[in-house]
Each structure stands twice: as C-alpha cells, then as structure tokens.
Amino acid sequence: MLKNEKGITIISLIITIIILSILTTVVIVSLTDDKGLVSSVEKQKNDVLQTQIKQEIEVAIEKVKLENINNKLTIYEFTDKLLKKLNNTNTQINVISETEYDIKYDDYVFTYYYNLI
C-alpha cells in the first residue's frame, strides 16, 4: 500500500531547501557587497547630488560675476557676495590665496580659482 502513494520524499525536500538556500545566499551577497546593487545605487545618488551642488555653486559664481562686471572686487569681497548668493547655512568659503578659494557645501569641498574675466 505504501508503494502506491505518491508524494515528495524527504530527500527531494532537503535538496530543494539546499538549492533555495544557495540561491538566497547568492542574491543577498550580490545586493550587499561593495560592488553590489545597493552600493552602486548609493554611489550614483552621491554623484548626482555632488553634480547638483557643483552646478548650483557655478551658477552663483556667474551671477556674482555678472552683477559686479564693472567693479573690481577683491577675492574677499567676491567670496562674501558669493556666500550670500548661495544662501545655505552649511556653506563655508575658505580663501587659500589671492586667486584660489575652497567652497565647503554640506559634506563636499570644491576648489575654484578667482578671476572676474
């Protein structure tokens, strides 16, 4: 009577569980390792944010230049006006020399060279 019953044997059940465990491990590793999908998306998000911030800074620089096209500003006057134009409380400008300054915007630092031309 037992020979006529059809069903899943314990061996096929164990093999199925092992295969599913291996597939689950492969998927989890591919999503979470350094080159995985999650870290790739986070890096792309960071790159997009950095590009947006850089564009915002460059637009502000050009606006300050245009507004003061007839004035000869020192780098300190220029960076003061630029800081006001950026209007972000997390922004800091560090003058390195008479021709170079850094802009720290949130967690990003960009270096620019000062010239009104």
C-alpha positions, -999 to 999 in steps of 0.1 A, spaced: 0 0 0 29 25 7 43 19 -28 12 32 -45 12 66 -26 28 95 -45 44 124 -27 75 144 -21 102 123 -5 123 137 23 154 136 1 138 158 -26 126 182 1 162 185 15 176 191 -20 151 218 -27 159 235 6 196 234 -1 191 249 -36 169 277 -23 195 284 4 222 287 -21 202 310 -44 192 332 -14 228 335 -4 239 345 -39 211 371 -41 219 386 -7 257 388 -14 251 403 -48 229 430 -33 250 439 -3 287 436 -12 309 465 -22 302 461 -59 265 451 -54 234 469 -64 228 488 -32 263 503 -30 261 511 -67 228 530 -63 242 549 -33 273 559 -52 252 571 -82 230 590 -58 260 607 -42 274 615 -77 242 631 -88 240 652 -55 276 663 -59 269 674 -95 238 693 -85 257 711 -58 285 720 -81 261 734 -107 244 755 -80 278 769 -69 288 776 -105 255 794 -113 260 815 -81 296 824 -92 284 835 -126 257 856 -111 281 874 -88 304 880 -117 277 894 -138 263 917 -110 298 931 -105 311 932 -140 320 969 -137 335 966 -102 369 953 -93 363 931 -63 389 916 -41 387 879 -36 373 885 -1 345 908 -14 338 883 -41 336 853 -17 314 874 7 289 881 -21 291 845 -32 283 832 2 252 854 4 242 843 -31 245 806 -21 222 812 9 230 778 25 238 777 62 260 747 57 283 765 32 317 778 41 342 796 19 379 794 27 402 818 8 435 800 2 453 827 -18 445 858 -38 434 836 -67 421 804 -51 393 795 -27 375 764 -14 338 761 -10 326 736 15 290 729 8 274 703 32 300 675 30 315 684 -3 346 706 -9 352 723 -43 382 744 -52 379 774 -75 402 800 -90 392 836 -87 391 858 -118 363 882 -129 371 877 -166 
